[in-house]
Amino acid sequence: MNQHNNIQQPSAEELAMRAALGAALDAWLAASGLTQTAAAAALGVTQARVSEIKHGKTAHFSLDLLVRLAARAGLQPRLALTAPSGEAA
């Protein structure tokens, strides 16, 4: 398998992190009561990007952008790393 192609494909872990961040941002949007336009202003993105989050389309967002948006929304994203079972942490 070509190593370069491997780098371009998101891992299952990355997809799970994107989904979790997207879901948290969507919950924030719903709880905030903000319009998409007002939420976009608060997050520093376009209304179209807020719409993508609202509809679960986070595949085109980088992980670092999702983390920044979550922080701007007042959320506290955290990373927890675990060793595979049977290995020392």
C-alpha positions as CSV (number, residue, x, y, z in Angstrom):
1,M,0.0,0.0,0.0
2,N,1.3,3.4,-0.9
3,Q,2.2,5.3,2.4
4,H,1.2,8.7,0.8
5,N,-2.4,7.5,0.2
6,N,-2.5,6.3,3.9
7,I,-1.8,9.8,5.1
8,Q,-4.7,11.3,3.1
9,Q,-7.3,9.0,4.5
10,P,-8.7,9.9,7.9
11,S,-8.4,7.1,10.5
12,A,-11.4,5.8,12.4
13,E,-10.1,7.7,15.4
14,E,-10.0,11.0,13.5
15,L,-13.5,10.4,12.2
16,A,-14.7,9.7,15.7
17,M,-13.1,12.8,17.1
18,R,-14.6,14.9,14.3
19,A,-18.0,13.4,14.9
20,A,-17.8,14.1,18.7
21,L,-16.7,17.7,18.1
22,G,-19.4,18.2,15.5
23,A,-22.1,16.8,17.8
24,A,-20.9,19.0,20.7
25,L,-21.0,22.1,18.4
26,D,-24.5,21.1,17.1
27,A,-25.7,20.8,20.7
28,W,-24.2,24.2,21.5
29,L,-26.0,25.7,18.5
30,A,-29.3,24.2,19.6
31,A,-28.9,25.3,23.2
32,S,-27.7,28.8,22.4
33,G,-30.8,29.8,20.6
34,L,-28.7,31.8,18.2
35,T,-29.5,32.1,14.5
36,Q,-27.0,30.6,12.2
37,T,-25.8,34.1,11.3
38,A,-25.3,35.1,14.9
39,A,-23.6,31.8,15.7
40,A,-21.3,32.3,12.7
41,A,-20.3,35.7,14.0
42,A,-19.7,34.3,17.5
43,L,-17.5,31.5,16.0
44,G,-15.8,33.6,13.4
45,V,-16.9,31.5,10.5
46,T,-19.4,31.9,7.7
47,Q,-23.1,31.0,8.0
48,A,-22.5,28.3,5.5
49,R,-20.0,26.6,7.8
50,V,-22.5,26.8,10.7
51,S,-25.0,25.1,8.4
52,E,-22.5,22.3,7.6
53,I,-22.0,21.7,11.4
54,K,-25.8,21.7,12.0
55,H,-26.2,19.1,9.3
56,G,-23.3,16.9,10.4
57,K,-21.1,17.6,7.5
58,T,-17.8,18.0,9.3
59,A,-15.7,15.9,6.8
60,H,-14.3,19.1,5.3
61,F,-13.3,20.6,8.7
62,S,-9.9,20.0,10.0
63,L,-9.6,18.7,13.6
64,D,-7.8,21.8,14.7
65,L,-10.6,24.0,13.3
66,L,-13.2,22.0,15.1
67,V,-11.3,22.2,18.3
68,R,-10.9,26.0,17.9
69,L,-14.6,26.4,17.1
70,A,-15.5,24.3,20.2
71,A,-13.3,26.6,22.3
72,R,-14.9,29.7,20.8
73,A,-18.3,28.3,21.8
74,G,-17.1,28.0,25.4
75,L,-16.7,24.3,25.3
76,Q,-13.6,22.7,26.7
77,P,-12.4,20.1,24.3
78,R,-10.0,17.6,25.9
79,L,-7.9,14.7,24.5
80,A,-7.5,11.4,26.3
81,L,-5.1,8.9,25.1
82,T,-5.2,5.2,26.0
83,A,-2.8,2.4,25.4
84,P,-4.1,-0.7,23.6
85,S,-5.3,-3.3,26.0
86,G,-2.5,-5.4,27.4
87,E,0.1,-2.6,27.1
88,A,1.4,-0.3,29.8
89,A,0.1,3.3,29.5
